[in-house]
């Protein structure tokens, strides 16, 4: 029996899929929405333990690396246990991490609770939510993903003043306890993620030609899904992974350091926190605008990604120019908008590289290797701040690595387009088989295969 709204031979492209998008919207908010506002706790934790900026940044860096390292594990579990079960498990891990961190035992305890448990929980919730949205939609995939991912921005806008209020009223330890309780709602969102059933096998009697044309139709046994490590043989995916590593090194620096930077300029806590809210609003507009633009198919996704990630790097190089609230707000808004544009298409672009059948494995590999950048970026930025005594140094680092990451996207786009323009070996073999069946001798020169 097919899931309600399931179209024969393809994703539903609507129906219950919009319930999935809504659930994914809340999941994004309770995972990456929390991660984006964790910079509000940075100075609180640093002052409480009396450690260097680079030492404190390891809390966030550990969370980021576990968020990425857990991705292939989440992909494999999703294939065998459904996305619903994995998301609910992630909700329990995330909530446990925050609640245990609120005990405030030691800095290494923070590395374990927030870094390992929270990071792994975020991964187990975030990745299957992205995966199931992509499987439910085809025609409307860019806009569906843009709506789902915008939950991160909406929640980030609300969480920024809310977290600041929690810190002032209940201290940062009490704030973590409340956040952990909120993240239990990830289990509710996961329960709404109805798995798509496999395409039912056609039990009508096939004709003779059908048997000759396809061996797959002769085999009534459905193939078991497995993680496709062989995707690493694709040069375009390897280059896209290099993009991911450099981009991740720059992605997580601004949200972590923009509040400390604003505070160092003399801004009060709520004014500094308001920058994150404005940034999140601009992020939301960027995701929706870029998702809509990608859906128009005026440009290839990879072309659009190259443009926005390069502009994002340039804006970050200029951000330290802002020495007062208004100028800093303008550059933060530009950063947020362009960041939203990147996020709206950088995951769905994986489908253009490996196809929908390899998306789950491709996303897992993408996130796995992206952890390298996420692990190195924030501590490297913190070390530069300690060395230079200026928070502007971290934004220069972020801008440079993002511009460099755009170079790899250009190379990926060229490879993908080259493969589309030349027939693959599989297509040539199919053509030869058809010609043989029709009694026509087909000779394919070596030059045509290249």
C-alpha positions as a printed Julia matrix, in Angstrom:
450×3 Matrix{Float64}:
  0.0     0.0     0.0
  1.29    3.44   -0.92
  1.54    6.32    1.47
 -1.25    8.9     1.06
 -0.48   11.28   -1.73
  2.21    9.04   -3.18
  2.53    9.44   -6.93
  3.22    6.34   -8.93
  6.88    6.15   -9.81
  8.0     9.24   -7.9
  7.85   11.42   -4.79
  4.4    12.66   -3.65
  5.36   16.33   -4.25
  2.69   17.48   -1.81
  0.0    15.94    0.37
  1.46   14.65    3.63
  4.78   16.02    2.43
  3.78   19.45    3.74
  3.29   17.95    7.22
  6.84   16.61    6.88
  8.07   20.07    5.86
  6.33   21.63    8.88
  7.89   19.07   11.22
 11.3    19.64    9.62
 10.77   23.41   10.15
 10.57   22.86   13.91
 13.46   20.4    13.88
 15.72   22.96   12.18
 14.75   25.52   14.81
 15.42   23.23   17.77
 18.78   22.07   16.38
 20.69   24.58   14.28
 18.58   27.46   15.64
 20.02   26.64   19.07
 23.52   26.19   17.66
 23.47   29.62   15.98
 22.62   31.33   19.28
 25.15   29.48   21.39
 27.48   32.46   21.01
 25.38   34.14   23.73
 26.84   31.65   26.21
 30.43   32.16   25.03
 31.47   34.99   27.34
 29.43   33.54   30.24
 31.28   30.23   30.05
 34.66   31.91   29.46
 34.28   34.23   32.47
 32.92   31.44   34.68
 35.9    29.15   34.09
 38.45   31.97   33.55
 40.01   30.5    30.4
 41.27   31.83   27.05
 39.03   32.5    24.04
 40.57   29.6    22.12
 39.98   27.23   25.06
 36.32   28.21   25.36
 35.76   27.84   21.63
 36.5    24.1    21.92
 33.07   23.64   23.51
 31.35   24.85   20.34
 33.97   23.25   18.1
 33.43   19.82   19.68
 29.67   20.19   19.23
 30.16   21.11   15.56
 32.52   18.22   14.85
 30.17   15.69   16.5
 27.28   17.22   14.54
 29.17   16.35   11.36
 30.78   13.06   12.41
 27.37   11.7    13.37
 26.02   12.32    9.86
 27.08    9.04    8.19
 25.9     7.13   11.26
 22.55    8.92   11.03
 22.38    8.08    7.3
 23.0     4.37    7.89
 20.5     4.23   10.76
 17.9     6.07    8.65
 18.23    3.43    5.94
 17.7     0.57    8.4
 15.5     2.09   11.13
 13.62    4.91    9.32
 14.15    8.63    9.72
 11.4     8.77   12.36
 13.28    6.58   14.84
 16.61    8.35   14.29
 15.11   11.82   14.81
 13.45   10.77   18.06
 16.75    9.3    19.28
 18.47   12.57   18.38
 15.92   14.47   20.43
 16.72   12.41   23.52
 20.48   12.87   23.02
 20.2    16.64   22.51
 18.02   17.16   25.56
 20.3    14.96   27.69
 23.37   16.94   26.62
 21.91   20.31   27.61
 20.46   19.06   30.9
 23.74   17.41   31.93
 25.69   20.55   30.96
 23.51   22.6    33.3
 25.09   20.69   36.23
 28.24   22.8    35.65
 30.75   20.21   36.88
 33.83   21.3    34.89
 34.99   22.52   31.47
 35.82   18.95   30.29
 32.29   18.05   31.38
 31.03   20.78   29.03
 33.07   19.23   26.2
 31.36   15.89   26.86
 27.78   17.03   27.47
 27.39   19.94   25.05
 30.17   18.87   22.69
 29.55   15.15   22.29
 25.94   14.47   23.36
 24.37   17.68   22.07
 26.38   17.55   18.85
 25.45   13.93   18.16
 21.81   14.64   18.98
 21.73   17.57   16.56
 23.15   15.35   13.82
 20.66   12.54   14.43
 17.76   15.0    14.21
 18.95   17.38   11.49
 20.19   14.99    8.8
 17.17   12.61    8.61
 14.85   15.65    8.52
 16.71   17.01    5.49
 16.75   13.59    3.9
 13.03   12.87    4.21
 12.07   16.3     2.8
 14.17   15.59   -0.3
 12.48   12.21   -0.72
  8.96   13.64   -0.43
  9.49   16.3    -3.12
 10.82   16.54   -6.68
  9.29   19.49   -8.54
  8.94   21.6    -5.39
 12.12   20.36   -3.7
 14.04   23.7    -3.65
 11.14   25.67   -2.15
 10.18   22.83    0.23
 13.73   22.66    1.54
 13.9    26.46    1.79
 10.72   26.51    3.91
 11.96   23.68    6.14
 15.4    25.19    6.65
 13.89   28.6     7.42
 12.83   27.17   10.78
 16.44   27.71   11.83
 16.09   31.45   11.13
 12.67   31.95   12.69
 13.69   30.17   15.88
 17.05   31.95   15.93
 15.24   35.32   15.9
 13.08   34.28   18.84
 15.82   32.47   20.72
 18.27   35.39   20.67
 16.39   37.66   23.12
 14.83   34.66   24.86
 18.2    33.06   25.66
 19.58   36.39   26.84
 16.59   36.76   29.16
 17.03   33.2    30.46
 20.71   33.87   31.21
 19.94   37.04   33.15
 17.03   35.55   35.12
 18.16   31.94   35.68
 21.95   32.19   34.99
 23.51   30.34   32.07
 23.19   27.0    33.88
 19.43   27.42   34.3
 19.14   28.58   30.68
 20.75   25.34   29.46
 18.25   23.33   31.55
 15.29   25.12   29.93
 16.75   24.7    26.43
 17.24   20.98   27.05
 13.57   20.68   28.04
 12.52   22.46   24.84
 14.59   20.08   22.74
 12.51   17.13   23.95
  9.96   18.38   21.39
 12.27   16.93   18.74
 10.79   13.55   19.67
  7.31   14.86   18.86
  8.49   16.22   15.51
 10.19   12.93   14.72
  6.98   11.0    15.41
  5.28   12.97   12.61
  7.85   11.85   10.04
  5.88    9.14    8.23
  8.34    7.02    6.19
  7.72    6.73    2.47
  7.01    3.14    1.54
  9.01    1.54   -1.22
  7.55    1.53   -4.7
  5.35   -1.57   -4.88
  6.47   -4.3    -7.23
  4.36   -4.73  -10.35
  2.86   -8.21  -10.15
  1.22   -8.07  -13.59
  2.58  -10.63  -15.99
  5.41   -9.1   -18.0
  5.87   -9.84  -21.69
  8.9   -11.48  -23.2
 10.57   -8.22  -24.2
 10.34   -6.92  -20.67
 12.36   -9.9   -19.48
 15.0    -9.3   -22.08
 15.21   -5.56  -21.47
 15.7    -5.59  -17.71
 16.99   -8.08  -15.21
 15.59   -5.98  -12.42
 12.03   -6.85  -13.43
 12.83  -10.56  -13.16
 13.89  -10.23   -9.53
 10.91   -9.83   -7.17
 13.17   -9.33   -4.15
 13.54   -5.64   -3.22
 17.09   -4.43   -2.89
 18.25   -3.56    0.62
 19.56   -0.07    1.02
 23.15    0.31    2.12
 25.55    3.18    2.59
 27.33    3.92   -0.7
 30.97    4.52    0.19
 31.79    4.06   -3.5
 30.5     7.59   -4.12
 33.93    8.75   -2.97
 35.22    7.58   -6.36
 33.32   10.4    -8.02
 35.75   13.33   -8.53
 32.92   15.86   -8.5
 31.81   14.7    -5.04
 35.4    14.83   -3.75
 35.7    18.43   -4.95
 32.35   19.25   -3.36
 33.62   17.78   -0.11
 36.63   20.12   -0.32
 34.15   22.98   -0.72
 32.35   21.7     2.38
 35.55   21.61    4.46
 36.6    25.17    3.61
 33.05   26.52    3.84
 32.49   24.91    7.25
 35.7    26.49    8.54
 34.14   29.88    7.75
 30.44   29.18    8.41
 30.58   28.75   12.17
 32.92   31.62   13.02
 30.62   34.69   12.61
 27.64   33.45   14.74
 30.07   32.5    17.51
 32.1    35.72   17.56
 29.71   38.48   16.42
 28.25   38.98   19.91
 31.68   39.1    21.66
 32.85   41.48   18.9
 29.84   43.77   19.44
 30.4    43.64   23.21
 34.06   44.6    22.72
 32.84   47.74   20.9
 30.94   48.77   24.04
 27.42   47.6    23.1
 25.11   46.43   25.89
 24.12   42.77   26.09
 20.62   43.12   24.59
 21.86   45.35   21.75
 24.59   42.83   20.96
 22.07   39.99   21.09
 19.7    41.9    18.79
 22.32   41.57   16.04
 21.72   37.82   16.04
 17.97   38.42   15.66
 18.47   40.75   12.69
 20.99   38.29   11.22
 18.43   35.49   11.57
 15.72   37.56    9.86
 18.04   38.31    6.94
 18.97   34.61    6.88
 15.27   33.7     6.56
 14.77   36.13    3.67
 17.87   34.76    1.95
 16.68   31.15    2.18
 13.22   31.9     0.83
 14.52   34.19   -1.93
 17.22   31.75   -3.06
 14.86   28.77   -2.81
 12.37   30.61   -5.04
 15.12   31.62   -7.47
 16.48   28.06   -7.63
 12.96   26.78   -8.34
 12.76   29.03  -11.42
 15.74   27.16  -12.9
 17.18   30.36  -14.38
 20.64   29.29  -13.21
 22.11   25.94  -12.3
 22.22   25.37   -8.54
 26.0    25.13   -8.57
 26.33   28.37  -10.52
 24.09   30.15   -8.02
 26.01   28.61   -5.13
 29.31   29.9    -6.51
 27.98   33.44   -6.72
 26.47   33.64   -3.24
 29.34   31.93   -1.39
 31.87   34.3    -3.01
 29.79   37.36   -2.09
 29.44   35.98    1.43
 33.23   35.84    1.8
 33.61   39.41    0.57
 31.02   40.7     3.07
 32.83   39.0     5.96
 36.12   40.61    4.9
 34.39   43.99    5.13
 32.45   43.33    8.35
 35.21   44.52   10.77
 34.83   47.98    9.22
 31.7    48.32   11.35
 32.74   50.08   14.56
 29.27   51.21   15.61
 25.9    49.53   15.93
 24.32   50.76   12.65
 27.23   49.83   10.37
 27.68   46.47   12.11
 23.95   45.83   11.66
 24.16   46.49    7.9
 27.06   44.07    7.34
 25.5    41.47    9.65
 22.27   41.7     7.63
 24.16   41.2     4.36
 26.0    38.27    5.89
 22.73   36.74    7.12
 21.01   37.11    3.73
 23.88   35.56    1.77
 24.36   32.82    4.37
 20.68   31.95    3.94
 21.16   31.79    0.17
 24.05   29.34    0.59
 22.17   27.13    3.04
 19.06   27.05    0.8
 20.9    25.28   -2.04
 24.16   23.75   -0.81
 22.47   20.55    0.46
 20.03   20.09   -2.44
 22.96   20.54   -4.85
 24.18   17.11   -3.71
 21.29   15.61   -5.7
 22.73   17.25   -8.84
 26.03   15.48   -8.16
 25.07   11.96   -7.02
 21.37   11.69   -7.94
 18.45   11.11   -5.58
 19.33    7.43   -5.1
 22.72    8.42   -3.69
 21.51   11.47   -1.76
 21.4     9.92    1.72
 24.91    8.5     1.42
 26.19   11.63   -0.33
 24.83   13.88    2.42
 26.36   11.63    5.07
 29.79   11.8     3.42
 29.41   15.56    2.88
 28.7    16.1     6.58
 31.4    13.65    7.7
 34.23   15.45    5.95
 32.75   18.89    6.61
 33.47   18.21   10.28
 37.16   18.87    9.56
 36.42   22.51    8.76
 33.95   22.86   11.61
 36.5    21.45   14.05
 39.38   23.67   12.92
 37.54   26.94   12.16
 36.36   28.25   15.58
 39.56   27.35   17.54
 41.72   28.85   14.77
 39.65   32.04   14.91
 39.9    32.06   18.72
 43.68   31.64   18.51
 43.88   34.62   16.12
 41.8    36.73   18.51
 44.07   35.81   21.44
 47.13   36.6    19.33
 45.92   39.86   17.75
 43.69   41.03   20.63
 41.11   41.98   18.01
 37.92   40.12   17.12
 38.15   41.45   13.56
 40.84   38.85   12.78
 38.34   36.0    12.99
 36.14   37.58   10.31
 39.09   37.98    7.95
 39.82   34.27    8.34
 36.18   33.37    7.72
 35.94   35.52    4.58
 39.11   34.14    3.01
 38.22   30.46    3.42
 34.7    31.03    2.06
 36.04   32.72   -1.08
 38.46   29.82   -1.52
 35.61   27.32   -1.13
 33.83   28.92   -4.1
 36.69   27.86   -6.39
 35.88   24.19   -5.72
 32.19   24.73   -6.58
 33.23   26.11   -9.98
 35.26   22.95  -10.63
 32.35   20.72   -9.55
 29.96   22.53  -11.89
 32.33   22.08  -14.83
 32.68   18.33  -14.15
 28.92   17.8   -13.76
 28.15   19.67  -16.98
 30.88   17.8   -18.87
 29.37   14.47  -17.82
 25.9    15.61  -18.89
 27.14   16.64  -22.32
 28.89   13.31  -23.04
 27.11    9.92  -23.04
 28.01    7.63  -20.18
 29.25    4.07  -20.59
 25.91    2.75  -19.35
 24.0     4.72  -21.96
 26.32    3.49  -24.72
 25.92   -0.12  -23.61
 22.12    0.27  -23.6
 22.18    1.78  -27.09
 24.36   -1.05  -28.4
 22.07   -3.67  -26.84
 19.0    -2.1   -28.45
 20.74   -1.92  -31.85
 21.79   -5.57  -31.56
 18.2    -6.57  -30.81
 17.02   -4.71  -33.91
 19.65   -6.46  -36.0
 21.71   -3.35  -36.57
 25.46   -3.43  -36.15
 26.48   -0.35  -34.16
 30.1     0.75  -34.05
 31.04    3.33  -31.42
 34.38    4.94  -31.89
 36.66    5.5   -28.92
 36.58    9.24  -29.5
 32.78    9.29  -29.05
 33.1     7.73  -25.64
 35.26   10.52  -24.35
